[in-house]
Amino acid sequence: MTGLRILVALFAVLALYGTPASAQSQWPTRSVKFIVPFGPGAGADIGARLFAEKLSQRWGQPVVVENRPGGDSFIAITAFLGTDDDHTFLYIPSGNFTVHPFVHSKLPYDQNQLVPIARASNTILAVALAKSSPYNTVREFTEAARAAPGQFNSGLVTGLTEFTFWAYTHHEKLNIAQVPYRDINQAPNDLAEGRIQVAMASLAILQPQWRADRIKLIAVNNKERTDLVPGVPTAREQGYPSLVFEGLHGLIGRTTTPKDLKERIAADFRAAAADGSIGSRLAATGQVINVGGPDEFAAAIEEQRAAVAATVKAINFKPKN
């Protein structure tokens, strides 16, 4: 009977506190880490830290941001995948890894191991011309570039931005040379001085010269207009869907991350964003809050990947290494 009493007592305890299978409800049991593939002060780093602060309050555990910049995000991604830890995640713009299979013939990691958990924000991206440029719409610029093949130069952020611009030039049959930049922050300065004729980048990169009234924004690449650039229409509104793409930032986990934990973390991201303080602070970095769950984030990433694949096929792009 003693053994029976022990068994009954054990079932009573499990009923009160949950079975081992439901132990996930107790997560996190220690500090949580967000690995970011950029240095301090970058847009993704700021977003990660803003959410980390709110989530730490909700979870009752520290949320630490670890910066692992460089190596085309390989350093951060491989560091993340090498931890095998359900308290460590990757906070990254999806465009940083969406293009990897297309620009690298061999990857040091398996993309199938990356699982979307929570979309956090969208980077605002825009097409910019010099303030002195006579063109004020995408159509006017496109027609001018078509009439003067090889006479216009561009400054583009590497990765997804490049592929989007290449899709546009291919579709419109334009010959616009791309100026390579070690530091893309120099491109808006060159644009203002007339050394290049068009730039496409995040608002954070364009903003200093735009605020100084030395360049103008003729289109937003995002699907929707934004109050951060009032009066500037989207590329889609102007009839150029090839220029549309979303700069998505969010939290990535592994294939081993349980579904209920992914949903819970996404719900906590929504709750963290609800009071508006994160959104107002992200606005200064050219981002807007756009929290979504695992399925929404996965669908958006797949849309990005399909768009890049279509461009790669259209322009017959080959990996450089």
C-alpha positions in Angstrom: 0.0 0.0 0.0 2.9 2.3 0.6 3.9 2.2 -3.0 0.3 2.9 -4.1 0.1 5.9 -1.7 3.3 7.3 -3.3 1.9 6.9 -6.8 -1.3 8.6 -5.8 0.6 11.5 -4.2 2.7 11.8 -7.4 -0.3 12.1 -9.6 -1.7 14.7 -7.3 1.5 16.8 -7.6 1.4 16.4 -11.4 -2.2 17.6 -11.5 -1.3 20.7 -9.5 2.0 21.6 -11.2 1.8 20.0 -14.6 3.4 17.1 -16.3 7.0 17.2 -17.7 5.5 17.6 -21.1 4.0 20.9 -20.0 7.2 22.1 -18.4 7.5 24.5 -21.4 4.9 26.7 -19.6 7.6 27.5 -17.0 9.9 28.9 -19.7 12.2 30.8 -19.4 14.0 29.3 -16.4 17.1 31.5 -16.9 18.4 34.4 -18.9 17.5 34.6 -22.6 19.9 35.7 -25.3 19.2 37.4 -28.7 22.1 37.2 -31.1 22.2 40.1 -33.6 24.4 40.0 -36.8 25.3 43.8 -36.4 27.2 46.0 -34.1 25.7 48.2 -31.4 23.5 51.0 -32.8 22.4 49.3 -36.0 18.6 49.2 -36.6 18.3 45.5 -35.7 20.4 46.0 -32.6 18.2 48.8 -31.4 15.0 46.8 -32.1 16.4 43.8 -30.3 17.3 45.8 -27.2 13.9 47.6 -27.1 12.0 44.3 -27.2 14.5 42.7 -24.8 13.8 45.3 -22.2 10.0 44.8 -22.4 10.3 41.0 -22.6 12.6 40.8 -19.6 9.9 42.5 -17.6 7.3 40.0 -18.8 9.4 36.9 -18.4 11.1 37.7 -15.1 14.5 36.9 -16.5 17.2 39.0 -18.1 17.1 39.2 -21.9 20.7 39.8 -23.2 21.6 41.1 -26.6 24.8 39.7 -28.0 26.3 41.4 -31.1 28.1 39.1 -33.6 28.7 41.4 -36.7 30.5 40.6 -39.9 30.8 37.7 -42.4 27.6 38.4 -44.2 25.7 37.4 -41.0 27.4 33.9 -41.1 29.1 34.6 -37.8 25.9 35.3 -36.0 23.9 32.5 -37.6 26.5 29.8 -37.1 27.0 31.0 -33.5 23.3 30.8 -32.9 22.9 27.3 -34.5 25.9 26.1 -32.6 24.4 26.7 -29.2 21.6 24.1 -29.2 20.0 26.1 -26.4 16.2 26.8 -26.1 17.0 30.1 -24.4 19.1 31.5 -27.3 17.6 33.1 -30.5 18.6 35.0 -33.5 17.2 38.6 -34.0 17.8 39.4 -37.6 16.5 41.1 -40.8 15.2 38.2 -42.9 16.8 39.7 -46.0 20.2 38.9 -44.5 19.7 35.2 -44.9 17.0 35.0 -47.6 19.6 35.8 -50.3 22.3 33.5 -49.0 21.5 30.5 -51.2 21.5 32.7 -54.3 24.8 34.6 -53.7 26.8 31.7 -52.1 27.4 28.4 -53.8 28.0 26.8 -50.4 26.6 27.8 -47.1 28.2 27.1 -43.7 24.8 26.3 -42.2 21.6 24.6 -43.1 18.8 27.1 -43.7 16.2 24.5 -42.9 17.3 24.8 -39.2 16.1 28.4 -39.1 12.5 28.7 -37.9 10.5 32.0 -37.8 9.1 32.8 -34.4 8.0 36.4 -34.3 8.0 39.2 -36.8 8.9 42.4 -34.9 9.1 45.4 -37.3 9.5 46.6 -40.9 12.4 48.7 -42.1 11.2 51.6 -44.2 13.1 51.5 -47.6 13.0 54.2 -50.2 14.2 55.2 -53.7 16.1 58.5 -53.5 17.3 61.1 -56.0 19.4 64.3 -55.6 17.3 67.3 -54.6 18.5 69.0 -57.8 17.3 66.1 -60.0 14.5 67.1 -62.5 12.7 63.8 -61.9 10.0 63.6 -59.2 8.4 60.2 -59.8 9.6 56.7 -60.5 8.1 57.0 -64.0 10.0 60.2 -64.8 13.2 58.7 -63.6 12.6 55.4 -65.4 11.9 57.1 -68.7 15.0 59.3 -68.4 17.2 56.3 -67.6 15.8 54.3 -70.5 16.6 57.2 -72.8 20.2 57.4 -71.6 21.5 53.8 -71.2 24.7 53.6 -69.2 24.5 57.2 -68.1 23.0 56.7 -64.7 24.8 55.2 -61.7 23.2 53.7 -58.5 24.1 53.1 -54.9 22.4 50.1 -53.4 22.5 48.2 -50.1 23.9 44.8 -50.7 21.6 41.8 -50.5 17.8 42.0 -50.9 17.9 45.6 -51.9 20.2 44.8 -54.8 18.0 42.0 -56.1 15.0 44.2 -55.9 16.6 47.0 -57.9 18.0 44.4 -60.4 14.5 43.1 -60.9 13.3 46.6 -61.6 16.0 47.4 -64.1 15.5 44.0 -65.8 11.8 44.5 -66.1 12.1 48.0 -67.4 15.0 47.2 -69.6 17.4 49.8 -68.1 21.1 49.9 -68.1 22.1 51.5 -64.7 25.5 50.8 -63.4 26.0 50.0 -59.7 28.7 51.7 -57.8 30.3 49.3 -55.2 30.4 50.7 -51.7 32.4 49.4 -48.7 30.3 51.8 -46.6 26.8 52.3 -48.0 26.4 55.3 -45.8 28.5 57.2 -48.3 26.0 56.7 -51.1 23.5 59.4 -50.0 26.4 61.9 -49.8 27.5 60.9 -53.4 23.8 61.2 -54.5 23.5 64.7 -53.1 26.8 65.7 -54.9 25.7 64.2 -58.2 28.3 61.4 -58.3 25.5 58.9 -58.5 22.0 59.4 -59.8 19.8 57.1 -57.7 20.1 55.3 -54.4 17.9 52.7 -52.8 18.4 52.0 -49.1 16.7 52.1 -45.7 15.3 55.4 -44.4 17.9 55.3 -41.6 20.7 55.5 -44.2 19.0 58.1 -46.4 17.6 60.2 -43.5 20.5 62.6 -42.7 20.7 63.9 -46.3 17.0 63.8 -46.7 16.5 65.9 -43.5 19.2 68.3 -44.7 17.1 68.7 -47.9 19.9 67.6 -50.2 18.1 64.5 -51.5 14.5 63.6 -52.2 12.5 60.4 -51.8 10.4 59.5 -54.8 9.0 56.2 -53.6 8.7 53.9 -50.6 9.5 50.3 -51.4 7.3 48.9 -48.6 3.8 47.7 -49.5 2.1 50.5 -47.5 2.8 54.2 -47.2 4.2 55.4 -43.9 3.9 58.6 -41.8 7.6 58.5 -41.4 7.9 59.9 -45.0 4.6 61.8 -45.4 3.4 62.3 -48.9 5.8 59.8 -50.5 3.8 57.2 -52.5 4.8 53.6 -52.7 6.4 52.1 -55.8 3.4 49.9 -56.3 1.1 52.9 -56.3 3.2 54.3 -59.1 2.9 51.2 -61.2 6.3 49.5 -60.4 5.6 46.4 -58.4 9.1 45.1 -59.2 10.4 47.7 -56.7 8.3 46.5 -53.8 9.8 44.6 -50.9 9.5 44.6 -47.1 12.5 44.9 -44.7 11.4 42.4 -42.1 13.1 42.2 -38.7 12.2 39.4 -36.3 13.1 36.5 -34.0 14.4 33.2 -35.4 14.6 29.9 -33.5 15.5 26.3 -34.4 13.4 23.4 -35.7 13.5 22.0 -32.2 11.6 25.0 -30.8 8.1 23.7 -29.8 5.1 25.2 -31.5 3.5 26.3 -28.2 6.7 28.2 -27.2 6.8 29.9 -30.6 3.2 31.0 -30.2 3.8 32.2 -26.7 6.9 34.2 -27.6 5.0 35.8 -30.5 2.1 36.7 -28.2 4.6 38.3 -25.8 6.1 40.3 -28.6 2.6 41.6 -29.4 2.1 42.5 -25.7 5.5 44.2 -25.5 4.6 46.4 -28.5 1.1 47.2 -27.3 1.9 50.3 -25.2 3.5 52.1 -28.2 6.8 53.1 -26.6 8.8 50.7 -28.7 7.1 51.9 -31.9 7.9 55.6 -31.2 11.5 54.8 -30.5 11.9 52.5 -33.5 10.5 55.3 -35.7 13.7 57.3 -35.1 15.6 54.4 -36.8 13.3 54.3 -39.8 11.3 51.2 -38.6 7.6 50.6 -38.0 6.2 48.0 -35.6 4.6 45.1 -37.5 4.4 42.2 -35.0 3.3 38.9 -36.4 3.3 35.2 -35.4 5.3 32.3 -36.7 3.1 31.6 -39.6 2.8 35.2 -40.7 6.6 35.7 -40.4 7.3 32.4 -42.4 4.9 33.4 -45.1 6.5 36.9 -45.5 10.0 35.3 -45.6 8.8 32.8 -48.3 7.4 35.7 -50.3 10.9 37.4 -50.1 12.6 34.1 -51.1 10.3 33.6 -54.1 10.8 37.1 -55.4 14.6 36.7 -55.2 14.4 33.3 -56.9 12.4 34.9 -59.8 15.0 37.7 -60.2 17.9 35.2 -60.1 16.2 33.2 -62.9 15.3 36.3 -64.9 18.8 37.8 -64.9 20.6 34.5 -64.9 22.5 35.4 -61.8 25.3 33.1 -60.7 26.8 32.8 -57.2 30.2 34.6 -56.9 31.7 32.2 -54.5 
